[in-house]
Amino acid sequence: MAATEDILDAFFMSYMPSFGITGLREARLERMRTLLGALGNPENSFKKIHIAGSKGKGSTSTMLSILLDKSGKKCGLYLSPHVYDIRERFTLSGRFFSDPLYIDSLNELKKGISKLSFSPSTFELYTAYAYILFKKAGCKYAVIETGLGGRLDATNTIQSDVQVLMPIELEHQDMLGNTIKEIATEKSKIIKEHSHCYLSEMLDEAKDVFLTEAEEKESKAILFDEKVCSFSHIEEKACSHTAFQIDGNRYSLHTRLRGEAMAKNLALSILVAKYEGFLTEKGMRALEKLEIPGRFEIRDYGDKTVVFEVAHTKRSMENAIKTFKSIFPDVDGTCVFSSVEGKDHEAMLKMITDNFNTVVITKAGNFKKSDPQKLFALASSISKGQARIMLEKDEKKAFSLALGESSHILVTGSFYLVGNFKREECLC
């Protein structure tokens, strides 16, 4: 009998654009409302926290769901994309549901689709499926991460009481706009009337857009910059130490999560939980033990140390490299890199070639378009011979090649690249 994740994969992949009809971008919300209506609007059965931004959405969503869970509130967590297993998208605060519940919910989704006059997109189905699961599981809360943008994202049919806006970077410019202001405007549309809106530390251009939208919607804006004080973060060999104050109360945590950006996501999550009334000591202790797939995930392959990191924006790549260098100083590391289209390749490759003696360019899986030949040419032109640039289009061969080059390797640039290397597989 096929494994549950394989059954889910096969079903959702059959609705990929090359197979199904996705419809016009501007029609998405009406299509999504129709789909949810055919399913009996399962999204109305729980309270929701909605999260948008360019980076940090998934980790912050995960932290918030854990804080809710540890406060006694059963909480669903909807993320995208997944790294290793499709079930990562739909969990009970990071824990998989039972196999029968996944299958039962899938069957209910299929019944709803049979009532439609159109073929939904994969992401529309992912989103509706998450809501079915959460309702069937009896979740009282759900943390919902947007997919792309916000205004026309399939998740933006929900009415949330709380929204969290993460930092904005130039990304998906063909879909969201060519400036920080334009991209922030798309993402700001998740803010709902008379709600609470939390703003992470971000560029003023984006912050101004979010504050304007919050004012228009009569939503209360709570700013990280104003509430989180005396922030400090230290990378130690075994863990990270993060400390800060909120309203005069000091918080100090030793976590398995790495990097200053992740530490600020942690502080933001605690800020939201404190102000929304679900912060507990039990929740904070759970955050100290938290590990998230593909977020500075350190593994040993014999005598080699490999870090798998899904950084795919300029800011996240800068943080990943800074963290790598602070934990592994004075090593000649190798970077395995690939990225899908629509990202700031030049900025990321400039940082990589400045910090690694050897760079192996490869393909970022098959789920989205990537052009390793183009990335190789760009990396070579940026490096100008300072770093050794290699091209190997097969991801597993690129990884083996890197293992032969140095003792410390960073695999980064895309969820889809990192997702090729499941922990249980022996690749060396």
N, C-alpha and C positions, 0 to 999 in steps of 0.2 A: 504494500500500500504506500502511495506517495506521501512524503512528509508534508505537514501542514504548510510550511513556508513555500514548498514547491507548488502546492495547489494554489496558494495565493498569488505567487509569482506568475504562474501560467495564466490565471484569469486576468489579472491587471495588465499584463503585457499584451494580451489580445486586444486591448483598447488603446494601445500606443498609436500616435498619429499616422504611422505608416499602414495601420490596419483599420483604424476607425475614423470617424468624421468628428473633428474637434469643434467645428463651428467658429464663428467670428469672435475675436477677442472682446468686442464691445457687447456681445450678447451673453457673456459668461454668467453674470449674476442672475439673469432671468432663467437661464438654463438650469443653474444650480438650485434656484428656488423651486423650479418645476420638479427636479429630481427629489429634493427633500420632501416636497408635498406628496409625491408618490409613495414615499416611505413613511408617511405619517409624522413628519417633522420631528425626528428623534433628537435633534439639537435643542429642543425646548425642554428637555427633561433634566438638565443640569445647568449650574452656573458656570460662567466662562471667563477666563483670562486670555486675552488675545495679544499676540506678540508679533511685531514687525521690525525690520531693520536689515542692514547689510551683513552684519556679522554678530555672532554671539546669541542669536535667537534660540538655537537648539539647546545650548548649555544652560542658558537662563531659564528656559521653559522647563528643563529637567529639574533644576534646583527648586523652582517654585512648586512643581508637582510633588517633590519629596517633602518640602516644608508643609504643604497641605496635608499630605498623607500622614505625616508624623504628628499632626495636630488632631488626627482623628477624622479627617474628611476624605472619603474615598474619591480618588481623583484620576481621571483619564488623562493621558498625555499623547498629543498628536504632533509628530515631527516630520520634517522632510529635508533632504532625502535620507534614506537609511544608509548605513555603512556596510554592514555584513549580512544582515538578515532583514527581510521585508517587514517582519513583525516589530522591528524597532520603531516603526512609524506609529504603531498603535499599541500602547502599553498601559498598565496600571502603575503609574508613577515609576516607570522604568522597568517593571517586571512584566513578563509575558502573561497574557491571559491563558486559560486552558485551551487545548486544541479543539475540543468540542464547541467552545464558545466562538472561536475564530470561524469554524466551518458553519455553524448555525447562523452566524451573522452574515456570512457570505451568501448563504442560501436566501436569506431575507433580502439582501441587496439585489440578487438576481431577479427575485419576484418583482421588486420595484422597477427595475429596468424594463421588464416586459410590458409595463404600462405606458412607456414613453414612445413618442413619435420620432425621437432622435437618438443618436448614439452618443452617450456621454464621453468626455475625455477621461484619460487615466486619472488625472489629479482630482477631477470632480468626483470620481468613484472612490478614490482613496479617502477623500474628505467625508463623503456620506457614510462610507464604511466605518470610519472612526466613530462617528456619532451613533451608529447602530450598536457597535460594540459597547460604547460607554453607557448607553441606555440599558442594554441587556445586563451589563455587569452591575447595575445599580449605582453608578457613579453620581455623586452629588455635585462634583466640580469637574472641570476639564480645563487644561492649559492647551491652547491652540496656537501653533506656529503657522504663520503665513507661508505660502510657497514662493510666489514671485510678486513683489510689489505690495499692494494692499487694496487699492481702490477697486480693481477688477479681479482680485484673487478670489477663488472659490470659497475661501473661509470667511469672506467679508459679507456673507449673508446672515451671520450670527449677530445677536444683540448681546454684547459683553458689558459687564459692569466695570471691568478693569482692563486697561490697555497698557502695554509696556513697549516703548519705542527705543530701539537699540541704535548704535552709531550708524551713520550713513556714509557710504563710499560710492565712487563711480563704478557701476556694475549694470549689466543688462541694459546698456544705453539705447540699444535698438528698440527696447520695449518700454523703458521707464523714463527716458530723457537724458540729456547730455550734460546736465549740471547737477550739483548737490541739491539745489533748490527744487528742481524739477522732480528728482527722484524722491526727495523728502515729501513733496506734495502728494505723490502717488501713495506713499506709505502712510501719510497722515490720515488718510480717509478711513482707517480702522477706528478712529476716535469717535465715540458715540456720545449722544447728548446726555448731560447730567451724570457723567461717569467720572472715574478717577483715572488719570493718565500719568504714567511714570516715565520720565525722560532720563536716559542714561547720560553719561558724560559724552559729549559730541561736539561737532563743529557748530559755531554760532549760526551759520547759514541754515543748517537743518533745524537747530533748536528754535529759531525764529518762526519757521514754517509750522512746527508742531505747536508752539505757544499760540500762534494766531488761530490755528484750527481748534485748539482746545477752548479758546475764548469764544469763538463762534458757536461752538457746541455747548457752551456753558459747562464744560468739563473741568474739574479741578486738576491742575497740573502740579505734580510733585517732582522736583528736580534733584537728581543725584548730586549735582554741584553744590546745592544749597544745604542738603541734609546730611551728606556723608562727609565727615571731617577727620583730620589727622590720619589720613589713609597711609598705610605703609605696606610694602610687600617685599619679602626676602625669599630668594630661591636657595633652599638648602639641598644637600645631597639626597636625602631620603624623602623630603616633602617640601611644601611651600608654607611660609608663615605669613598670614594676612591679618592686619589689625586696623581698626577704624572706630569712629564714634558716630552715633546717631542720637541726637537730642541729649547729649551728655552721657549716654550709656556707651561703654566701651565693649567692643567685640574683638575676640582674638581666636583665630582658628588655624590649625595645622592641617593642611589638606593634601590629598594625592593629586589634585588637579594642578596643572602647571601654568605659569605665565601671568604677567601683570594684568592682561586683559581679562583672563579667566577670573582672577582675584576680584576685579571690579564687577564682573558679572555676579560673583558671589555676594559682594556687598550690596549690589542693586537688589538681588533676590531677597536678602534679609530686610532691606528697607521696605520693599513691597509687603512682605509678610508681617512686619511690625505694624505698618500703618493699616493693613487690612485685617489684622487681628488673628493671624494664624502662625505667629512666630513662637516656637517652643524650644527649650533646651534640647529636647530629644531630636528635633528637626535639625538643629545646628550640628549636633554630634553626627547625625547621618550624613550631612554634607561633608564632614571631614573624611568620611570613608568613601565618598563617591568617586567612581571612575566612569568616564564616558567614552564609548567607542570612537577611536580616531582623533581624540583630543589629547595630543602629546602622549600617546600611548607607547610606553617603552617596553620592548621585548628583547630577549637575548636569543641569538642564534649561534650556539656554540660559544666561541670567544668574541663574537661580534655583537654590538649593541645597535639596535635599530629603533628609531622613533617614527611612528606613523601619526601624521598630523594633517588634518583636512583644511588647513589654511588655504584660502583661495581669493583673498583680497590683499591690497597693499598693506593695510594696517595689520591684518592678522598674520601675514607673512613676516612682517617686521618683528612682531611679538614672538613668533615661532623661532626665528633665527636667534633673536636675543636670548630666549630661554635656553635653546640648544647650546649656545656658546657659554652661558653662565653655568650650566650643569656639567658640560664637557669642555672645559677650557684647555687650550694648548693641544688640541687634537686636529689632525688633518682630515676632516670629515668629507664624506661624499654625499651629494644630494641627488635623489631621484625625483624628477619633476615632470609633471604634465598638467595641463589645464584645458578646460572646455572653452569654447568660443564665448565672447562677451565679457571676458575678464581683463584686468589691467596687466597683461603679460609683460610688457616692458618694465614696469615698476618692480614686479616680483622677480623677474630674471636679473635685474640690476642688483638687487639685494643678494640674491643667491650667488651670482658670479663674483661678487665682492667678498663673500664670506666662505666659499668652498673652493678648494683647489680642483675638485673633479665634479662635474655635473653630468648626469645621465638623463637625457631627454627621452620620454616614451609617450605612449598613448594613454588617454584617460578613460579606459574602458570603451564600451560600445553604446552606452545609454544616451549620451549627448555627443555632439560633434566636437572633435578635437583634431588638430593638425600638427602632429609631431615634427614633420619636416619644416614647417614654418617656424615652430618654436625653436628648433635646432638652429636655423639660420639667424633668428633674432638673438638667441643666446650667444652665438659665435660673434656676431657683430658688436654686441654690447661688451663682451669679455675682451675682445681684441687680443687674444692670446694669453691673457693673464690667468685664466682658468682653463683646464682641459675639458672640452665639451664633447660628449659622446652621444650618439643616436642609436637607440634600440627600440623599435616600435612595439615589440612584444613585452608586456609589462613584467611577466615572470622572468624573462631573460634579462631585462634591464635590472631587476632586483638582484639576480645572481651575479651580474656584472659588477654591481656596486659592492657586493659582499667581497669580491676579489680585490677591490681597490683600497679599502680602508677598514678600520676597526669600528668606526662610528658612522652610521648612515641615517639621513633624514629623508623620508619618503613623504612628499607633500605636493600641494597644488590643487587637489580635487577630491571630493568625496568618492568619486567614481574610480580614481586611481587607488586610493587607500582601501576601498572596498574589495579589491582583488586579493587582499592578503588576510584571510581569516586566521584567527589565532591558532586554531587547531591544525592548520596545514603546516607541514614541514617543507620549507622551500629551499633549504640549504643542502 
